[in-house]
Structures are given as C-alpha cells and as structure tokens.
Amino acid sequence: MNDYDVIVIGGGPTGSTFARYASSGGMKVLVVDKRKAIGSPVRCGEGLGSREVLAQKLNIPKQCISTDIKGAKVIAPNGKSIEWKDDQTNGWVLERRMFDKWLSELAVDAGAEVRVYTRATDVIMENGKPAGVKLQHGVDDEYEARAPLIVSAEGMEAILARKAGFKTNHLLYDVDTCYQYEMKHYDHKNLIELYFGNKLAPRGYVWIFPKSNRKANVGIGIGGNLTNGIKQGGMPGADPKTLLDRFIENHEQLKHSSKLVDFGGVISVGAPLNEFVKDNFMVVGTAAKQVDPIHGGGIALAMEAGLLAANIALKAKEKKDYSKEVLFEYEKKWRDSAGKKVAKRLMLRKVMEKVEDDDLNHIFSNITDKDLNDIMHGKFAGPVAKVIAGRPQLLKILGGLIS
C-alpha cells in the first residue's frame, strides 16, 4: 500500500514545479521541505530570466518581483564595459521568499500536499528498491511515508539522493564560495552588472542585481579551490567577504550605502551528475547539479527540469513502471536539450578561468554586444576569431572553444 504516487524532497522552484505538473496530471504528490517557511532564508542573487516563465505560461504576481531587468552590463578589469540588451535578456530580480511561496501554492492549488519543517532522514528500501522515506517533523515527530517514486529536489545538499546511491559530493574546484549583501541606496538602469577580473574575483565575478526602492543585491563568487590557502594550492587572501568589502570600498556609489542583509554560501558550477535516475528515484535541479556553470544561476533550469521530470513521471504512472529504464527518458531529454547548453557553458568557464586580466581587457575591447550574445548561446567561432586576430598568443587558450 502506498500513501502517495510520488514524494518530492524539497519545496524550491524545482520541487514545486514538479509537484504542480505531476498533480495536474493526476498523481498524488507529497512535498516535504526542511525549512519552516518555503523560500526562507534566501540564498541567491534572486535573478530570473523570462524565457522559462513564458514557456510555462506563468504570470508572476507583482509582490514576487522586486524590479524588471532589461539586460546586463559586463565590466572588464580596466573598467571597459559592454551593455547587452535584446529580447533574450529580459527578466526580473525577484523577492525569492514571495516567489518560492507562490510556486508552492500553485502546486497546492493543483492538488499537491506540502509539509514544511519536515526533514527526509532516510530512504526506505524494499527488494533492493526505494519504496518510501523516513520523515521527521520538527525534532521529535518521526514517521514513514511510502510511494513508488521518490524525487530529490534537495538543492546543493542532496543528502537523500546520496543515500540512494547518487554521487552528489562536490569537489572544491566545482563550486564557488559566495558572499552577498543587500544594500541601499543604489541607483540603476534596470541592468544586472557583472564585474570580472582575477584580482577582483579570482575565477569568478562580482555582481550587482538591482532591486526596488534603490536597493541592490551586491555579491561575489570565487573559485572554491582558491580559498584553502597557499599550502593547499589556493590563493592567499582569497576570502569572498574580504574581496567583496574591498570592491564596495572602491565603488563610487556603494561605499556610501548601507548593508541591510548579509550572508554567504556555496554554489555549484561544475558538471551535472553522471546519472539522474535509478529504479524508483529521480534527482532534479540543483541536486542534480543542473546549474549554469558560468554564473551559478539555477532557477530557470530548475523549473525546466521539474517540468520535464514530471512529464516522464506521469508516463511511468500510466505504465505502472518506475524502473530506471522508464525514468531514463527524463535524463536523455535533459541532456539533449538544456544539457547541451550547460556543457558549452562549462567549457567556456574552464577556458576563461585561464585568461589573465590584461587578456580580458583585450577581449572586452574587441567584442561587441552581439558577440557577447553569440558567446552566451554557445557560438564561439566569430568572437574568438576577432580576439585572436589582435592577440594570436590567445589561440592556445581560446582555441578549445572552436576546435
């Protein structure tokens, strides 16, 4: 006897999107989230592009949006900047607490059951396959729930997925360590600002995501392998908070602004898991490392993966077969679509982390906003040719993008 058709671990954008579509298709869905409130605490820059929202025909309520975004301004180490604005760069800086809660409520409206402050502590195995989960509400209330399908949408931690046999551990090289403030006052032009430079943010960047009422999320991400100190091969002084404070002290507007919120965290910027499914189990979203390796953003990819996984789960329910062979269609379709984009972004990240600041300045001086658009869509040949024409020695580094 099963209590549910599927139990989803995690109530973020991935879990809520999966639950909404699975419930709409007739599955009995339970979503559990360890937090006391969906969406809190906020652990990201809160940026979201419009593409996936429009694809899912969602109309985000005004209270979930802090400000509209028209594009991005990318800044080189020497201050040279490129503004990138077109139909592909529209989006929002969200109020994530409200946005995540809204997505969760959509899932409830579709028929899903959501339980907060409820931690999944272990997988129940029967005949060598997952058959349910052990749950703990609060600190004392322990019980079990059973379902023929378990979905890990746990985010970076992915503890239950690890217990189910997935290799979810992160190497330091495959993560960025981050620090962020919400600051006020900051005047903006509805553009996300991204600052690059090895001295500024080694193997990463500084971001300014504008918000309403002259506020902004100001943060930094640097390579996780650079924060261990010189004896472990890291970079002395590569502490994200120290580097972010230094940036703010030298920024004409921000040095006079107040810090309203501050927090740190770790984001995945490595390759996706080598497998997303086993018998009776799926891993989706950030838990599967389905994250953009360039900027660590994962909301849109999470929603896209949640929808795809739900559609395959509905097929499995119809067949009454939750085997790896049936669920594998989700993995194949993701790798053939979003996975290809992620693979190109990962290749770009690994190439660009070898480029010195002076070469970065040269690159920014020789490409246009159209070139930047091509680069972000995986079309490297034209922009690379422009850069190499003026600095042939970069062929050794950039040649991998066009080989």
Buried (B, 14 or more C-beta within 10 A) or exposed (E): EBEBBBBBBBBBBBBBBBBBBBBBBEBBBBBBBBBEBBBEEBBBBBBBBBBBBEEBEBEBEEEBBBBEBBBBBBBBBBEBBBBBBEEBBBBBBBBBBBBBBBBBBBBBEBBBBBEBBBBBBBBBEEEEBBBBBBBBBEEEEEEEBBBBBBBBBBBBBBBBBBBBEBEBEBEBBBBBBBBBBBBBEBEBEBBBBBBBBBEBBBBBBBBBBBBEEBBBBBBBBBBBBBBEEEEEEBBEEBBBBEBBBBBBEEBEBBEEBEEEEBEBBBBBBBEBBEBBBBBBBBBBBBBBBBBBBBBBBBBBBBBBBBBBBBBBBBBBBEEEEBBBEBBBBBBEBBBEEBBEBBBBBBBBBBBBBEBEBEBBBBBBEBBEBEBBBBBBEBBBEBBBEBBBEEBEEBEEBBEBBBE
